[in-house]
Amino acid sequence: MDLIHRLESQYPNETRSFLNFMQRAEGGAALSLKTKELINVALSVASQCEWCIPFHVKGAVDAGATRDELMESGFMAVLMHGGPALAYLTPLMESIDEFRSPGDKQ
């Protein structure tokens, strides 16, 4: 990601600290990587972060998540966050289309 490389160059201490925290937070063994990424997808939709959604959809797809799992995560965000999150299913679906597994249904 270009932003991370730029931040590492210009703000190495802050960026490394954040990346270290992220690595440790994602490093626990109780949840699978796929489950963690599905949670991140839901949180991205709920927080209405258009940049986070494709990042975590790609991570979830790479970890084996299906279209239905990704959409269910998105609907969980809508359930917890309401109507504003519903609008953010658009970038979720666009990201799924971009990164989906070849065997996924349309």
C-alpha positions in Angstrom: 0.0 0.0 0.0 1.5 3.3 -1.1 0.3 5.2 2.0 2.0 2.8 4.4 5.3 3.0 2.4 5.1 6.8 2.5 4.3 6.9 6.2 7.1 4.5 7.0 9.5 6.8 5.1 8.3 10.0 6.7 7.1 8.9 10.1 8.9 5.6 10.8 8.4 5.5 14.6 4.7 6.1 14.6 4.0 3.8 11.6 6.1 1.0 13.0 4.4 1.2 16.3 1.0 1.0 14.6 2.0 -1.9 12.4 3.5 -3.7 15.4 0.2 -3.3 17.3 -1.7 -4.5 14.3 0.5 -7.6 13.9 0.1 -8.4 17.6 -3.7 -7.8 17.6 -4.1 -10.1 14.5 -1.7 -12.7 15.8 -3.9 -14.4 18.4 -4.7 -18.0 17.8 -8.3 -18.2 19.0 -9.8 -16.9 15.8 -8.9 -17.9 12.3 -7.5 -15.3 9.9 -10.6 -15.5 7.8 -12.8 -14.9 10.8 -10.7 -11.9 11.8 -10.9 -10.4 8.3 -14.7 -11.0 8.2 -14.9 -9.0 11.5 -12.8 -6.3 9.9 -15.1 -6.2 6.9 -18.1 -5.7 9.2 -16.3 -3.0 11.2 -15.2 -1.3 8.0 -18.8 -1.1 6.8 -20.1 0.0 10.2 -17.4 2.7 10.4 -18.1 3.7 6.8 -14.4 3.5 5.8 -14.4 3.3 2.0 -10.6 2.6 2.1 -10.8 -0.1 4.7 -13.5 -2.1 2.9 -11.5 -3.2 -0.1 -8.4 -3.8 2.0 -10.2 -6.2 4.3 -12.3 -7.8 1.6 -9.1 -8.7 -0.2 -7.7 -10.1 3.0 -10.8 -12.1 3.6 -10.9 -13.5 0.1 -7.2 -14.4 0.3 -8.1 -16.2 3.6 -10.8 -18.2 1.8 -14.0 -16.1 2.5 -16.9 -16.5 0.1 -19.2 -13.8 -1.3 -22.0 -15.0 1.1 -19.7 -14.8 4.1 -18.6 -11.3 3.1 -22.2 -10.1 2.5 -23.3 -11.7 5.8 -20.6 -9.7 7.6 -21.8 -6.6 5.9 -25.4 -7.2 7.0 -24.2 -7.8 10.5 -22.7 -4.3 10.3 -26.1 -2.9 9.1 -27.9 -4.7 11.9 -25.6 -3.1 14.5 -25.1 0.3 12.8 -28.4 0.9 10.9 -29.3 2.6 7.7 -26.0 4.5 7.1 -24.1 1.2 7.0 -26.5 -0.1 4.4 -25.2 2.5 1.9 -21.7 1.1 2.5 -22.7 -2.3 1.1 -22.0 -0.7 -2.3 -18.3 -0.5 -1.9 -18.4 -3.9 -0.2 -20.0 -5.5 -3.2 -17.7 -3.6 -5.6 -14.7 -4.9 -3.6 -16.1 -8.5 -3.5 -16.5 -8.3 -7.3 -12.9 -7.2 -7.7 -11.3 -9.8 -5.3 -13.8 -12.7 -5.3 -12.7 -16.3 -5.7 -13.2 -17.8 -9.2 -15.7 -20.4 -7.9 -18.0 -17.9 -6.2 -21.5 -17.3 -7.5 -22.3 -13.9 -8.9 
